[in-house]
């Protein structure tokens, strides 16, 4: 009996020891997990801070909104007046905006009622006493080249080229503008695309950019560039390329990408931002779009005598607004 009691006591002691050991191991795992979480959080905070220094502090730039220091919106529009009103109402609120130039290529001039309505929207939505100028750039010919015609009296150096059916938050536009000011000779935009191939070039859309992590164009439907490229496009772009753009109603953005890359020998800069497409139709929705743009790449490369587009994997991200980037 005494031996049986001793055996039972020993067994209970062993069970308690195992329970204590399991509890200790579990507690150690929890502590280890907590330590890892804390270390990871500190790492994220430090990383966010370093990126802020790189992209949001651009040195001794004068960030005043005096003429020439802000930016001008160059908006392409075509018979979508509801979308146009919505876009103007939004962008009029954005800081740093000096003027809005509407590329008008319709057969009839803008109506008085439309002009009065847009002027009223701008006055209503302009902030901090700013006077945003609105101008209609009237064209007699319906051509996609019109969006890059030289504007003689443009005060701002920075041009934000945008379509009337695309909206970006004002903070995204401001961040892209700050990035452009750090590299004013390059194109800075929200919509990256790429070409592939060496002897024969193929146009690739977003999924190829996402898969490979590289690009060599940003589309002009949402990009910043220096106003000097309007003059160069108007006066120095090969006539054959502009005629091709007019006849095919496509590829003016690729032509501009060629022009800038040919001047700079540098890649564009892709800025990550949330895009809101408020329209439902466009050239890119038509059949054979990629094939036409592949044709443009090869034709333009032949006209330029080389392929000027430079690949890159750089992406500018405003880390103040994102945890994972």
Number of C-alpha atoms within 10 A of each C-alpha: 6 7 8 9 10 11 12 12 12 12 12 12 12 12 12 12 12 12 12 12 12 12 12 12 12 12 12 12 12 12 12 12 12 12 12 12 12 12 12 12 12 12 12 14 12 12 12 20 13 12 16 16 11 13 18 15 13 14 10 6 11 9 11 10 15 13 15 14 19 21 27 26 24 25 26 22 19 15 11 11 12 11 19 22 16 17 20 22 20 18 20 27 21 18 18 22 27 25 22 22 20 23 22 24 23 16 11 10 12 14 9 8 9 13 14 10 12 17 17 12 18 23 17 12 17 19 14 8 7 18 14 20 15 19 15 15 17 16 17 12 13 14 19 21 22 21 26 22 18 17 15 9 6 17 17 20 17 25 26 25 22 24 23 25 22 18 21 18 15 16 14 20 25 17 19 26 25 19 24 23 21 14 15 17 21 22 26 31 30 24 21 26 20 22 23 16 8 8 8 12 19 19 20 18 15 12 10 16 17 12 8 10 12 18 29 24 28 26 24 26 21 22 26 32 27 22 23 14 21 20 16 17 21 17 12 11 19 14 12 12 19 20 13 16 20 18 11 14 14 20 25 25 19 20 23 24 22 24 20 23 22 16 13 15 14 18 23 32 28 27 25 18 19 11 14 11 13 13 13 7 10 8 9 10 9 9 9 10 14 15 12 14 19 19 15 24 23 17 16 21 17 11 14 15 9 12 18 21 25 18 16 17 14 14 16 20 22 22 17 11 11 9 10 8 11
